[in-house]
Amino acid sequence: MSARRFMINSRTVRDGYASFDGDIYNHMVRVLRLGTGDAVQLADEKGMVYYGTINQVAKEWVAVKITSSVLASESDSNAPHITICQALPKGDKIDLILQKGTELGAHDFWLFGGRRSVAKIRDDQQVGKLERWNRITAEAARQCGRPDIPEVTWLPSAVEAASDTGHELRLILWEGEKDHSLKDSLSVGGKPSSVIVAIGPEGGFDPLEVRHFSQHGFQPVSLGTRILRTETASIAILAILQYTWGEM
Protein backbone atom coordinates (compact mmCIF):
# COMPACT_ATOMS: atom_id res chain seq x y z
CA MET A 1 0.00 0.00 0.00
CA SER A 2 1.39 3.42 -0.97
CA ALA A 3 1.97 6.06 1.65
CA ARG A 4 -0.97 8.32 2.41
CA ARG A 5 -0.63 11.92 1.21
CA PHE A 6 -1.64 14.95 3.28
CA MET A 7 -1.85 18.59 2.22
CA ILE A 8 0.03 20.83 4.67
CA ASN A 9 1.20 24.39 5.10
CA SER A 10 4.91 24.88 4.43
CA ARG A 11 5.26 26.68 7.78
CA THR A 12 4.71 23.38 9.62
CA VAL A 13 8.03 21.97 8.34
CA ARG A 14 11.11 22.84 10.39
CA ASP A 15 14.48 21.21 11.06
CA GLY A 16 13.59 17.94 9.36
CA TYR A 17 10.28 17.49 11.15
CA ALA A 18 6.64 18.43 10.60
CA SER A 19 4.08 18.45 13.39
CA PHE A 20 0.30 18.84 13.26
CA ASP A 21 -2.77 19.15 15.39
CA GLY A 22 -6.36 19.87 14.43
CA ASP A 23 -7.84 18.44 11.23
CA ILE A 24 -4.64 16.80 9.94
CA TYR A 25 -4.04 15.10 13.28
CA ASN A 26 -7.64 13.86 13.39
CA HIS A 27 -7.54 12.51 9.84
CA MET A 28 -4.11 10.95 10.20
CA VAL A 29 -4.50 9.35 13.63
CA ARG A 30 -8.17 9.02 14.47
CA VAL A 31 -9.66 8.35 11.02
CA LEU A 32 -6.88 6.47 9.21
CA ARG A 33 -5.43 4.95 12.42
CA LEU A 34 -1.85 5.67 11.40
CA GLY A 35 0.82 5.31 14.06
CA THR A 36 4.53 5.46 14.79
CA GLY A 37 6.62 4.12 11.92
CA ASP A 38 3.95 4.50 9.23
CA ALA A 39 5.12 6.15 6.01
CA VAL A 40 3.40 9.34 4.84
CA GLN A 41 3.71 11.95 2.11
CA LEU A 42 3.24 15.64 2.82
CA ALA A 43 2.58 18.15 0.02
CA ASP A 44 2.60 21.90 0.64
CA GLU A 45 1.16 24.89 -1.20
CA LYS A 46 4.49 25.57 -2.94
CA GLY A 47 4.55 22.23 -4.76
CA MET A 48 7.07 20.61 -2.41
CA VAL A 49 6.45 16.95 -1.56
CA TYR A 50 8.02 15.54 1.64
CA TYR A 51 8.47 11.85 2.35
CA GLY A 52 8.76 10.63 5.92
CA THR A 53 7.51 8.44 8.74
CA ILE A 54 5.40 9.20 11.78
CA ASN A 55 7.86 9.77 14.58
CA GLN A 56 5.61 10.51 17.54
CA VAL A 57 1.89 10.42 18.32
CA ALA A 58 0.67 12.44 21.29
CA LYS A 59 -2.81 13.05 22.63
CA GLU A 60 -3.56 16.04 20.37
CA TRP A 61 -0.67 16.21 17.89
CA VAL A 62 1.53 14.08 15.68
CA ALA A 63 5.11 14.54 14.48
CA VAL A 64 6.58 13.29 11.19
CA LYS A 65 10.31 12.82 10.60
CA ILE A 66 11.13 13.91 7.04
CA THR A 67 13.54 11.65 5.16
CA SER A 68 13.51 13.29 1.71
CA SER A 69 11.75 15.93 -0.34
CA VAL A 70 11.25 16.84 -3.99
CA LEU A 71 9.83 19.82 -5.84
CA ALA A 72 6.99 18.38 -7.90
CA SER A 73 5.07 21.52 -8.74
CA GLU A 74 2.18 21.68 -11.15
CA SER A 75 4.25 24.36 -12.87
CA ASP A 76 6.32 21.53 -14.38
CA SER A 77 3.32 20.82 -16.61
CA ASN A 78 3.35 22.01 -20.21
CA ALA A 79 0.10 23.89 -19.61
CA PRO A 80 0.17 27.66 -19.10
CA HIS A 81 -0.67 29.01 -15.67
CA ILE A 82 -4.42 29.56 -15.78
CA THR A 83 -6.06 32.04 -13.42
CA ILE A 84 -9.84 31.95 -13.02
CA CYS A 85 -11.04 35.49 -12.30
CA GLN A 86 -14.53 34.74 -11.04
CA ALA A 87 -17.25 37.19 -10.00
CA LEU A 88 -18.75 35.83 -6.79
CA PRO A 89 -21.85 33.69 -7.49
CA LYS A 90 -24.63 33.06 -5.01
CA GLY A 91 -24.99 30.10 -2.68
CA ASP A 92 -22.50 27.26 -2.75
CA LYS A 93 -21.69 27.55 -6.46
CA ILE A 94 -18.26 28.92 -5.59
CA ASP A 95 -17.49 25.66 -3.77
CA LEU A 96 -18.06 23.73 -7.01
CA ILE A 97 -15.99 26.20 -9.04
CA LEU A 98 -13.03 25.95 -6.64
CA GLN A 99 -13.23 22.17 -6.32
CA LYS A 100 -13.61 21.33 -10.00
CA GLY A 101 -11.25 24.11 -11.05
CA THR A 102 -8.55 22.64 -8.83
CA GLU A 103 -9.10 19.20 -10.36
CA LEU A 104 -8.85 20.69 -13.85
CA GLY A 105 -5.54 22.39 -13.13
CA ALA A 106 -6.33 26.04 -12.39
CA HIS A 107 -3.17 27.72 -11.13
CA ASP A 108 -5.09 30.11 -8.86
CA PHE A 109 -8.43 31.83 -8.35
CA TRP A 110 -9.19 35.53 -8.13
CA LEU A 111 -12.68 36.06 -6.71
CA PHE A 112 -14.23 39.51 -6.87
CA GLY A 113 -17.46 41.28 -6.13
CA GLY A 114 -19.25 41.82 -9.42
CA ARG A 115 -21.70 44.67 -9.91
CA ARG A 116 -24.41 42.07 -10.53
CA SER A 117 -23.25 39.58 -7.90
CA VAL A 118 -26.14 38.67 -5.61
CA ALA A 119 -23.75 37.40 -2.92
CA LYS A 120 -21.89 40.09 -0.99
CA ILE A 121 -18.87 39.80 1.30
CA ARG A 122 -18.61 42.24 4.20
CA ASP A 123 -15.18 43.40 5.33
CA ASP A 124 -15.49 41.43 8.57
CA GLN A 125 -16.24 38.23 6.61
CA GLN A 126 -13.25 38.29 4.29
CA VAL A 127 -10.74 36.45 6.49
CA GLY A 128 -13.15 33.65 7.33
CA LYS A 129 -14.32 33.25 3.74
CA LEU A 130 -10.75 33.12 2.40
CA GLU A 131 -9.77 30.49 4.95
CA ARG A 132 -12.75 28.37 3.94
CA TRP A 133 -12.13 28.78 0.20
CA ASN A 134 -8.48 27.85 0.56
CA ARG A 135 -9.47 24.77 2.56
CA ILE A 136 -11.67 23.71 -0.36
CA THR A 137 -8.81 23.97 -2.87
CA ALA A 138 -6.46 22.18 -0.46
CA GLU A 139 -8.87 19.28 -0.03
CA ALA A 140 -9.55 19.10 -3.77
CA ALA A 141 -5.79 19.06 -4.46
CA ARG A 142 -5.36 16.21 -1.98
CA GLN A 143 -8.21 14.22 -3.53
CA CYS A 144 -6.93 14.51 -7.10
CA GLY A 145 -3.24 14.07 -6.27
CA ARG A 146 -2.04 17.55 -7.16
CA PRO A 147 1.34 18.39 -5.61
CA ASP A 148 0.45 22.07 -5.18
CA ILE A 149 -2.56 24.02 -3.93
CA PRO A 150 -4.21 26.78 -5.97
CA GLU A 151 -4.37 29.98 -3.96
CA VAL A 152 -7.64 31.88 -3.61
CA THR A 153 -7.51 35.69 -3.53
CA TRP A 154 -10.37 38.09 -2.81
CA LEU A 155 -10.73 41.41 -4.64
CA PRO A 156 -13.52 43.90 -3.90
CA SER A 157 -14.53 44.69 -7.48
CA ALA A 158 -13.73 44.34 -11.18
CA VAL A 159 -11.56 47.45 -10.93
CA GLU A 160 -9.02 45.63 -8.75
CA ALA A 161 -9.46 42.32 -10.58
CA ALA A 162 -8.59 43.78 -13.98
CA SER A 163 -5.62 45.91 -12.96
CA ASP A 164 -1.97 44.89 -13.32
CA THR A 165 -2.49 41.17 -13.89
CA GLY A 166 0.75 40.56 -15.78
CA HIS A 167 -0.82 37.61 -17.63
CA GLU A 168 0.24 37.09 -21.23
CA LEU A 169 -3.28 36.25 -22.47
CA ARG A 170 -6.31 37.96 -20.94
CA LEU A 171 -9.84 36.89 -21.80
CA ILE A 172 -13.29 37.90 -20.60
CA LEU A 173 -16.21 35.60 -21.34
CA TRP A 174 -19.09 37.82 -22.39
CA GLU A 175 -22.38 36.81 -23.94
CA GLY A 176 -22.63 40.23 -25.59
CA GLU A 177 -19.56 39.64 -27.77
CA LYS A 178 -20.64 38.97 -31.37
CA ASP A 179 -17.43 39.25 -33.40
CA HIS A 180 -14.82 37.19 -31.53
CA SER A 181 -15.27 33.59 -30.43
CA LEU A 182 -13.06 31.74 -27.97
CA LYS A 183 -12.02 29.42 -30.79
CA ASP A 184 -10.83 32.37 -32.86
CA SER A 185 -8.78 33.77 -29.98
CA LEU A 186 -7.07 30.49 -29.21
CA SER A 187 -6.11 29.89 -32.83
CA VAL A 188 -4.04 33.08 -33.04
CA GLY A 189 -0.40 32.95 -31.93
CA GLY A 190 1.42 30.31 -29.94
CA LYS A 191 0.93 28.94 -26.45
CA PRO A 192 1.05 31.68 -23.80
CA SER A 193 2.92 31.25 -20.53
CA SER A 194 -0.06 32.45 -18.52
CA VAL A 195 -3.77 33.01 -19.06
CA ILE A 196 -6.41 34.81 -17.01
CA VAL A 197 -10.10 34.39 -17.75
CA ALA A 198 -12.74 36.73 -16.30
CA ILE A 199 -16.16 35.16 -15.71
CA GLY A 200 -19.27 37.04 -14.61
CA PRO A 201 -21.89 36.13 -11.98
CA GLU A 202 -25.39 34.79 -12.66
CA GLY A 203 -26.57 38.07 -14.16
CA GLY A 204 -23.50 38.45 -16.36
CA PHE A 205 -21.12 41.38 -16.53
CA ASP A 206 -22.26 44.96 -16.32
CA PRO A 207 -21.20 46.82 -19.53
CA LEU A 208 -19.02 49.12 -17.40
CA GLU A 209 -17.11 46.09 -16.14
CA VAL A 210 -16.62 44.79 -19.68
CA ARG A 211 -15.28 48.19 -20.68
CA HIS A 212 -12.93 48.27 -17.70
CA PHE A 213 -11.54 44.79 -18.39
CA SER A 214 -11.14 45.66 -22.06
CA GLN A 215 -9.18 48.79 -21.18
CA HIS A 216 -6.75 46.55 -19.26
CA GLY A 217 -6.05 44.19 -22.14
CA PHE A 218 -8.82 41.64 -21.68
CA GLN A 219 -10.27 40.43 -24.96
CA PRO A 220 -14.04 39.81 -24.88
CA VAL A 221 -14.88 36.41 -26.37
CA SER A 222 -18.03 34.38 -26.84
CA LEU A 223 -18.54 30.71 -26.01
CA GLY A 224 -21.18 30.40 -28.70
CA THR A 225 -24.94 30.69 -28.90
CA ARG A 226 -25.71 28.91 -25.62
CA ILE A 227 -25.72 30.87 -22.35
CA LEU A 228 -23.78 28.86 -19.76
CA ARG A 229 -24.27 29.07 -16.03
CA THR A 230 -21.38 30.82 -14.32
CA GLU A 231 -20.16 27.61 -12.68
CA THR A 232 -20.41 25.74 -16.01
CA ALA A 233 -18.44 28.46 -17.79
CA SER A 234 -15.47 28.17 -15.44
CA ILE A 235 -15.34 24.38 -15.80
CA ALA A 236 -15.76 24.58 -19.59
CA ILE A 237 -13.02 27.15 -20.13
CA LEU A 238 -10.53 25.20 -18.01
CA ALA A 239 -11.24 21.98 -19.90
CA ILE A 240 -10.88 23.77 -23.24
CA LEU A 241 -7.59 25.44 -22.28
CA GLN A 242 -6.15 22.23 -20.88
CA TYR A 243 -7.14 20.37 -24.05
CA THR A 244 -5.67 23.11 -26.24
CA TRP A 245 -2.37 23.72 -24.42
CA GLY A 246 -2.22 21.35 -21.48
CA GLU A 247 -2.24 17.68 -20.67
CA MET A 248 -5.74 16.61 -21.69
Secondary structure, 3 states (H helix, E strand, C coil): CCCEEEECCHHHEECCEEEECHHHHHHHHHHCCCCCCCEEEEECCCCEEEEEEEEEECCCCEEEEEEEEEECCHHHCCCCEEEEEEECCCCCHHHHHHHHHHHCCCCEEEEECCCCCCCCCCHHHHHHHHHHHHHHHHHHHHHHCCCCCCEEEEECCHHHHHCCCCCCEEEEECCCCCCCEHHHHHCCCCCCCEEEEEECCCCCCCHHHHHHHHHCCCEEEECCCCCCCHHHHHHHHHHHHHHHHCCC
